[in-house]
């Protein structure tokens, strides 16, 4: 490093460079040795580490980030030249033109309400400071070029100085009124020339993030804010991603529209972007809670189904009975194991669930409770809560076409609850098939061609069209096509039929609350399943267990599949390989629910009973019964023994499955 270059650097730039060399020399060394021809290199530093090393420097960086972040980039370039000069003789480095320091505020005192507000609480007091915002990307624009710096020379004293475009005035260049040279004798020059080949350009992209509805109160409208990404930050996130963005809050004039007043719109110029998609399904499970789970199953090892029912009672406890629905909700939220074969073809692990029922049967209550149980969820109606509806749409913003994510994309990796499922837009009906089965949405609109991910569980609810006719198919009763219905693993029909005994039990439950059920739960262990414990349990078993089918379970499932193929008792669209995949997913989900890593015959038979409950006409039992009137049994393990005997007798008529490799491939 030449001494005159060091002398020309301001004191704070020297201090920054010293900090980078002390703590980030390895990162600088990797940048120097990089042979990648990209123009812009990021250097990630922790704000907490800067505070410990130099509190004064961190203080001015927080209060004046617009100026000092540029100096930080300058210090990084200077530091990387020192590292380049000190390389050993056998190493060959390349001098880089642009290094951008990215400030990570995670774990620092900046994670406080004043510097980490929700998007809806942004005010004028936040202008110009280092701000951190959390939200979901709902739009992402095209990548453009942006003029970031232009050098000018004073005609009088020949002093050269940089001029930066003003974002507030739509990136226009404003020259100073007189020469900004810092010489002893003031230069009063007012005419400047642009230095040839001294214009610095950057990659530029705009996106919009919206605060998550999970953290909002009831009736609060989620707010959004535009975010500007530059250089190495462009194109690292897409619509539907959860992000934490650190940057500088500024403002820019809104576009000129006739008869509309021009206002200053807040915008965040990003310095650091962190995707949190990987953390979506992470939930903290303390060791004492895990011990409670193990102790619970240890106490119920002789009556496992009684233990399972104790867990299911915690689902929507305000609704009496409906055992079949609560079991279906649990299996849907837990899901099966995704399988990817050698060619890269994926078989989804997420299950889909549709509730068809008369008004007042509790469909919306189950939707809302399931959304609370999921770590990431979106609730909408068939018409959609935004112009994007359920899938994705192209919108024009400021003369530019952008993609706006719908409910399925925003719920990627979580749960999408769709009420009034039959009232979907025609556009959404055409694309939801791919979203549910292939778990992607292919977009080709307004010149934007891309594929977005929708690895989400779909939980739908709909009313039948008029009076439900048991003699007609489900497709006729719901006005939903057979191929769309076949995407759902479980379809339960809740009919509000007149049953005096059931009405008497339900009315007593509503009038006297939980007093009517106290006699059914004499085990204290069954009372540990509060909402918080249930949520932790579902997330733990979903992330920890990857159940594999045993030979006995494979035989039961394959025999039932053959029986379904032989007896054309239900809609042909459901008696396909897709139904076989649903059986495997439900069996794996039941094994997870039972705290096991292998799928036994019990899990396979419970999956068959769930599929049977989905059908208008059963292939095994003579009468399916109304799911609305299904209640928790006093001795579920004894009742299961009877059901198992009945099912196995029916399946014995099926010959040994001819091609076992077929189902083995699906189960792994």
N, C-alpha and C positions, 0 to 999 in steps of 0.2 A: 504494500500500500504506500503510495507516495505521500510524503509529509505535507506537501502543499494542499493535497485533496483533503487530508485530515484537518488541516487548519481552517479550511473553508466551511467545515460542517458546524452547525449550531450545537450548543452544549447538550440540548435535550436529544438531538439525533445521535450524538456520541454516546450518551447514556443508554439510549435504546439499543444501539449496536452492541455495546458492552454486555447488556442483559441478554441479547440473542446469542452472542458468542459463548457466554457462560452456560446458558441453559439449553440452547438449541443448536449446538455446533454439529451434532450428528444429522439433524434435519437439513441444515445448510449444506453439509457435506454431500448428502444424497441428492440435493438439488444441483450442486456443482457437478457431480459425477454423472448426472442423468444425460442420456444421449437422445432423449425424446425431443423432437423438434417443435413441441408446442411452445407458444409464446408466453403464456402466463402460468406461473407456478405458485401454488398456495403454501403458506407457512403457518401452521396452526399453533397458537400459543394459548395458555390458560391464564385468564385474568386473575385468578386467585394466586397464581405463582408470581405474577407481576406485582401484585399488592404486597406480598411478603418481601419481595426483593427491593422494590422501590415504591413506597406508598405515594410519594409526591407525584411521581410520573403517572401512576395509575389514576390519580385524582384528576390531573389535567386531561388525561386521555378520555376519562368519562365525561367531563364537562365540555370539552372542545374536540370531539372526535373528528369533525370535518377536516380540521387542519392537521391534527396530530396523527391521524391514520395515514395521511399522505407522507408525513415524516417517518412513520414506522416503515412504510414501504421503501422509502429512501434509505433508512437505516439497515433494512434487510439486504438491499443491494450492496451497500457498503460492507456489511458483515460478510456477505458471500464472496466478495472480492478478497477479503482477508483470508478466508478459508481456502479459496482457490490458490492464493499465493503460497500458502503453507502446506500444500499437498506434497506428499513424498514423491521421490523421483519416478517411481514406477506407475504413478497414477496420473491420468490425464483428464482434466476437467474442462468444462466449457462455460464461458461467461454468459450469464443470462441477462436479458433485457428487462424483464418485469417479474418481480416477486411481490406477492400480495400477502400481507399479514392478516390472518383470520383470527378474531378474538372469540374464544370459547368461554362463556361466562358460567358454565355449569359448575356448581360447587362453590361459587364465589358469593360475596354479600350482595351482588347485583340481582340475585334471585329473590327479590322482595317485591311487594305490591307496587311500590313507586316506580321501579325500573323494570318490572315484569308484569305490567297490567294486562287485563283482558282487552281485546280489541275494542269492545264497546266503551271502555273507560279511558280511551286516549283523549287527551286535552292539550291545549296550547302550551301548558307548562312542560310537556314532554318534548317540545321542539328542540332540536340541536343537541340532545344528549344521547348517550349510548343506550339504546332501548332494546328490550327483548320481548317478542310476541310469540304466542303459540296458537296454531290453528290448523285447518285442513285446506289444502289447495283445491279451489273450485274452478279455477281457470288458469290456463297457461298459454301465453302468446307465442308468436313466432320469434326466432332469433334475428336480431337486427345488428347494424353497426352504429356505433356511437362515438362521437368525437369527444375525447376526454381531456385533451390538452393541446394548446397551440402556442408556439413560441413567437414572440414579437421582439423587434429591435428598434430602439429609439434612434431616430435620425440624427439627433443632436449629439448625444454622448455614446452612441453605439451599445448601450446597455441592453442585454437580452433578458427577458423575463417571461414566465409562463402565464397564460390566461386560461382559466377553466370555464367551460360553459355553465350557465345558470339553469338548474333544473326547474326552478320556479317559473322562469320565463321560457319554458319549453326548449331548453338546451341552446339558447341563443348566446352569442359571444358579446360581452360588453367590455369595451376597452377602458382603461383608466383615464381620468381627465388630465393627468400629467405623469411624467416619467417616475416610476417607483424606485429608482436607484437609491442606494443607501450610502452615497459618498459624502465626504465632508462638505463639499460644495454642492448645494442642491441644484439638480438639473431641472429646468423648467420646460423641457421639451413636451410638445403635445401631439406630435405626429410620429406614427409608428408604422413599420413595415413588417409583414409576416415573413418569418424565416422559412425559406424553402426546405421541403422535406423534414420539417420539424413538427408535423401534426401527428399526435398519438391517437389511435383509434382502438376501440374496445368492442368486444361482443356484448350485446345488450338484449335483455328479455324481460318482459313484464308478466307477472302472475298476480292472482288475487287469492288471498287466504281469508277464511271465515272461521270465527270462533266456534268451538265445538258446542253442540247443543247439550252435551253431557254435563257441562259445568254451569249452565244457565238456569235461572229460576223459572218458575212456571209463568208463561205469558210473555217472556222476554224474547224479542226478535234478535236472532243472531246477526252481528255486524260483520262487515268485511272491510279489508283495506288492500290497496294495490301494493305490490312489492317489486322493486327493481333489482334484477340480478345482473351482474356484470362479470366478464372474463371467465375464470374457472368455475363460477357458480351457475352459469347458464346450463339449462337442460339436465340438471341433476335431480330434479323432482318433476312429478307429473300430477295431473288431476287425480284427486283421491288420496294423495299422500298426506300423512300427518307430519308437520314440520315445526321446529322451533327456530325462529329467525332472529338474529341479533343484527342491528344496524342503526342508522341515523334517521330519525323522523324529520321529514321536511314537508314542503307543500309545493304544488304546481297548479297553474291555472287550468280550470276545466275547459274542454273544447268549446269553440265558438258555435253556438246554436241560436238561430234566429228567435228573437223575443224571449230568450232565456238569459237571466243574469249570470255573468261569469264569476265563479267563486274559486277560492283556493281549496283544493282537495288535499287531504293528508296523504302522504305516500312514504313508505319505508325503503330507504336505500340499503340493501342487505350487505353486511360484511361477513356474516357466518350463517350457514344454513345447516341444520341437523335434522335428518329424517328420523322419525320415531316409529316408523312402521314396524320395525323389528321388536319394539317394546310393547306392541299392542296387546299381545296375549300374555305378557309377563305380569305376574301378580305376586306380591310378597306373601309367602306361606311360612310363618314362624315354625320352629321345631316343635313347640308345645302343641300347636294346632295339628301338625302332622301326626304327633303321638296320639292325639284324640281320635283321628281318623283310624289309625291302626288298632287302637283299643276298642273302638266301636265295632269294627268287623271281627275282632277277636271274641267279643262278647256275643256276637250274633253268628258265629261260625256254624252252629247247629241249625239255625233258622235264618238262612241268608236272605230269603225273600221278605221276611218280617223286618229285617234291617233295611232292605231296599225301600220298603213301603214307608218306613219312618222317615227316610230322606225325601220321598215323594210328597209326603204330607206338608213339607216346607214350601212346596211350589204352590203359589196362589192360595194361601191358607184361608183367605176370606171366602173362597168358593167351596161349598160343601161337595164331597164326593168327586165325581168325574175322574176316577182313577185312570182310565184309559187315556184321557187327554193329558193328564199330568205326566204319565209315563212317556207319552209321545213327545211332550215338550222337553223332558230331560234327555231322551235319546237324541233329539234333534240338536239341542245345544251342545251335547258332548261330541256327537259325530263319530265317524269311522276313521280309518287310516287311508291317506291318499297313496295310490299305487302308480308308479311310473315304470313302464317296461323298457326293454333295451333300446327300442326305437324312439323313445322319448314321449310316447303316447301316455297321457295322464288319465287316470280314473279318479274322479273326485272323491274326497273323503267327507265333505260336508253333506249333510242331509237336508232335504227340504220338506216342509210340513204345511198342509193346507187344512183349514177348519171351515167346513161348510155347515151352516146352522141357521136356525130361525132366530129372529131378533130376541134379545134378552137371555141368550144361553151362555153369556160370559166370554165370547170370542175376543173382544177388545181388551178385557181384563187380562187374559192370557198373553196377548200381544205385548201389553205394557209391562207385565211382570217379566217376560222373557227379555225384553229390551233392557230392563234394569240389571238382570243377571249377567248379561253380556258385557264384556269390557269395552266393546265398541259397537254401537248400534245406531240405526237410523229408522225412525218411524215415519211412515208416509201413507197416503191413500193412493188408490189406483190412478187418480188423475195427476198425482205428483205435486210436491210442495213448491217446485220451481219450474221455470220454463223448460228445464232439462228433463222433467218427468222422472221416469225411473232409470233410464239408461244414460244417454249423453246427447247433447245437441250442440249445434254451432250457433254462436251469437256474434253480432257485430258490435264492437266496442271501439269508439273513436276512429271509425273507418277501417278497422282491422278485424278479421274473423278470428274468433277464439273458440276453443272447446270448453263447454260448461258441463261439469260432471253431474250426473243424476244420483238418485238414492243408492242404486246398486254399486256404483263406483265409489261413492263416499263411504259405503259400509264394507269396503274390501278388507277381508281378514276378520270380519265380525258378523253381525246379524242385521238383516234388513227385514223389518216388519211392515207388511203391506196390507192395510185394511181396505175393504171394498175392492178386493182383487179383480172382480169382474168388470170394474169400471175403468180399466186401463185404456190409455190412448192406443189407437191403431198402430202408431209407430212403435210403441213399446211392446205391443203384442208380437210384432214381427221380429224384434231383436232379443226379447227376454229368453227365447229358447236357447240361443247360444250362451247367454249370460248364466243360465242355470246349469247347463250341462258341460260346456267347454270352459266355463268360468272366465270368459273373455268377452269383450264387446268390440267388434270390428267397425271402425268409423270411416266413412268416405263422404265428407260433407264440405262444401265450399272450398275445395282444394286441399282439405286437411284429411290425410289418410293415415290412420294409425290403429293400434289395438290397445285397449285398456283392460286392466285386470279386474275381475269381479269374483274373487275367491270368498264368497259370502254365503251364509245360510239364509235361505228365503223362508220366511214364516208368513203365510198369507191367511186371510180370513175373508169370507164372502157369504152373502145370503143366497139361498136358492132362488131361482126365477119363479116367483109365484109360489103356489103350494107344491111341496116336494112330493114327487110321484115315485114310490119305491119300484114301480114296474118299469120305469124308464132308466136309461143309463145316467151315470153321473154327468156326462158331457151335456146331455139334454137338460138336466135339472139346473146346471150352473151356467150354461151358455159358454163354457170354456172348451176349447178343442181337445180331442183325445191326446195328440202329441204333447200339448202343454201339461195336461194332467199327468201324463206318464213321467214328467220330470220330478214330480213330488214323490218322495219315498213313502210318506204316510198321508192319506186323505181321510179325515174323520168327519162323519156326518152327525150333527147334533139336532135331533128332531124333538120339538116340544110337544110330545104326545101326552095324552091324559093318563096319568097313573096315580090314583088316589094315595097309595102307600108312599110313593116317592114324594108327592106333594106334602104329605104330613111330616115326613122326616126333614125336608128342606125348610119348611116353615118353622119348625121347632129350632132348627139350627140358626135361622135368621133372628128369631125372637130371643133365644137364650144364649146365643153366641157359642163359645167353645165349651160350655158346660155339658152339652149333649155328647161331646166327644171325649170327656175326661175318662170315662170308663174304658175307652178303647186303647188308651195309652198309659199303661201302668209301669212302663219302663222309663226311668229318668233319662236313660241314654237317648231315647227318642226325642227328648226336648232340647238337645244341643243344636238342632238344625234351624238356627236363626237364619235370617236373610244373608247376613255377612258370611256365616259359616258355609251356607249352601253355595254362595258365589265362589268362595275359595275352593270348595271341594270340586266343583265343576271345572274350574280352571286348572286345578292340580291334576285330576285324572285325565283331562284332555291333553295336557302337555307331557305327562310322565309315562303313561301306558301306551304301548303300541301292540295291541292284541293280535295274536296269530291263531288261525282256525286249527282246531284239532281234527284228526281223521274222523272222529265220531260226529263232530259238528258239520264237517263237509258232507258226510253221507246223508245226514238229515236234510240239509239245505238242498242238495242235488236231487234227492228223492221228491221233495216238495215241489221243486221247479219242474220236474218231469210231470208230476201230477197236474200242475197248473197248465202245462202245455197240452196235456191230453184232454182235460175237461174245459171246454170253451164256456166257462161259467161267468166270466167277467169280460170287460172291454179288452179286445185283442191288443190294444196298444200297451196295456199294462203287463200282459203275459209275454214279455220279451226278455232279452238278456238284461235290459235295464232293471227289470224287477229282481233278477238274480243279484245284480250289483246292490240294489237297495237292501235285500236280505242280508248280504255280507256286512254292509255298513251298519245296519241296525244291530246285528249280532255283536259286532265289534264295540259299538256304543254301549250295549248292555253289559259286556264284559268290563268295560271301563267303569260303568256305574257300580258294578259289583266289586270294584277294587282288584281286578285281576288282569294278568298279561296274556291270558290265553282264552280263546272262545270255546266254551264247553257245550254239551248238548243242551243244557238249560238255556244258555244264551241264544242258541239257534232256534229253540222252540218258542222262546219269548219273541224273537224277531218274526217268526211265522204268525204268532197270534196278533202282532201289530199289523202285519200285512192283511191278515184275515179281517181285522176290524175295519180296514180301509175299503173293503169290497162290499158291493151291494148284495152279492150272493156268495156264500162261503163254499170253498171246495172241500173243507174238512169237517167243520161242525155244521149241524143242521140249521141252527139259528144263531146269528151273530149277536143280536141284541143291540139296543140303543146305547151309544157311547155316553150320551147325556146322563143315563141312569146307572152307569157303572160306579160301584162304590168299593171302598177298601174292605178286604175280607178279614175276618177274625183270625183265621189260620191259613195264610196264603201258601205256606209250604205244603200243607195237606191238599189244598185245592189244586196246586200245580201238579201234584202226583197224578190226580185224576185226569187233568188235561193232557199231561204227557202220555199217559196210557192210551187215551183216545187218539191222539195224533199219530203215535207210533203204529197203532193198529191200521190206520188208514194208509200210512206210508209203506207198510210191509208188502202191499200189493205191487209196489214199484220194484222192478228189477234193479240190480246193482248198476250204478251209474257207469256208463260204458267208457267215457273219456274223463278220467279223474284229473288229468293234467289241465283240462280246461278250467275247472273250478279252483284248482290249486294256484293257477296263474292269477286268477282274480283275487284270491285271498291274501296274496303276499304283496 
